[in-house]
Amino acid sequence: MIALFDDLSGLLCSLEVSFDGREFDDHAWLENEQTRAILYERGFAIAMAAMDSKQREMMPKNIDYRSLLALGRACAQFLDDRDKGLETPIANLALHKYIEQLVQNGEPDVFFEQQCKLRLITSDLIINYTTFRDGIAADGIGEEDIRIQYLQHIKRWGKNITQCIETLQLIGNPERPLNFINPENCHNTIFDYFICLAQAIRSMMLQYNLVQPILDLPTATEAIEIIGPLTVQSIEALAPHRRQSSAQFILFQTITAHMGIFMERETSHEIPLESLLDQCNRATTHLEEKTPLDAYVTLFAHYLRVILCSNREELHEHLAQVKEDAMVALNESQQIQNYESYRLILEQSINDEAVNIIMVSDALAHVW
């Protein structure tokens, strides 16, 4: 048992995996198959031990919880969505060992604690989505079973969103500030939870679009009664932090635009089309100067804008400019994360081709 946790810091150092508690210094180590194999072997063994209550009792008291979190994060970098759940028991153990040692030495590290909790929320969202998608794609499943599974899933998803809202409100409360010691860590943690919440809300609306064709009225009504209030609460939680960075401002405007379009289409709310377009414009063209990362962050809003103008005859006069703006954003964008998915989605929508809503939901479920 002790060997599992023997010199975790030394192991990571020997593999040139350097983690600052939030990010890796670089990802060069990901190119080494042997490094990945060593990390996975240790991570898998620790995860299995962490899920066994008897083995947990036998674990050393002084485990290096920071290196433990780093190991879990490292494994998550090269595992696919169905295996990313490996990070959950490792992050959970790291948090448990932190609290255990905190009781002994009384030196709180709010930054570490919140990073662990964020990992648990994020990995739970990934597990929830992949489980849901596998369930509704199973052979022989009927529409009624899909509706039941969808409501169960969206309620679980809502619990993650609620947890994210509560944490963001806690961290960002200026009247009762948490002791982060380093203000930059507070700033970064707010950013991380902001991204997680914005992404989860966007995904929730996309998932509704995914199953909407087979929803009956009672199921659709129940789903909207979950999605609507959660989206409003999320926007309220995000609002105080929207000007912390250009990325946050763009994402906030995008979520606001997305909600408007969603509610106008799926409910009896009457929202002027020009108002919806204006919301999209603020997310895509409001900033005069954008970095390549800023341009990347606008891509989903450009998709919303193109679809809105394509589907509404009253907005066709804007369509040529909207499509041109989307292509400019693609060309100026940093090619990271989901760039290729955005490129395909935007090119299809610009060329008036059918956009696969399953692909949109899968690609954008938990990566912004």
Secondary structure, DSSP 8 states (H G I E B T S, - for coil): -GGGGTTHHHHHHHTT--B-SSSBS--GGGG-HHHHHHHHHHHHHHHHHHT-HHHHHHS-TT--HHHHHHHHHHHHHHS-TTTGGGHHHHHHHHHHHHHHHHHHH----HHHHHHHHHHHHHHHHHHHHHHHHHHHTSTT--HHHHHHHHHHHHHHHHHHHHHHHHHHHHHT-TTS----SSHHHHHHHHHHHHHHHHHHHHHHHHHHHHHGGG--HHHHHHHHHHHHHHHHHHHHHHGGGTTSSHHHHHHHHHHHHHHHHHHHHHSS----HHHHHHHHHHHHTS-SS--HHHHHHTHHHHHHHHHHHHH-GGGGGGHHHHHHHHHHHHHHS---TTHHHHHHHHHHHHTT----HHHHHHHTSS--
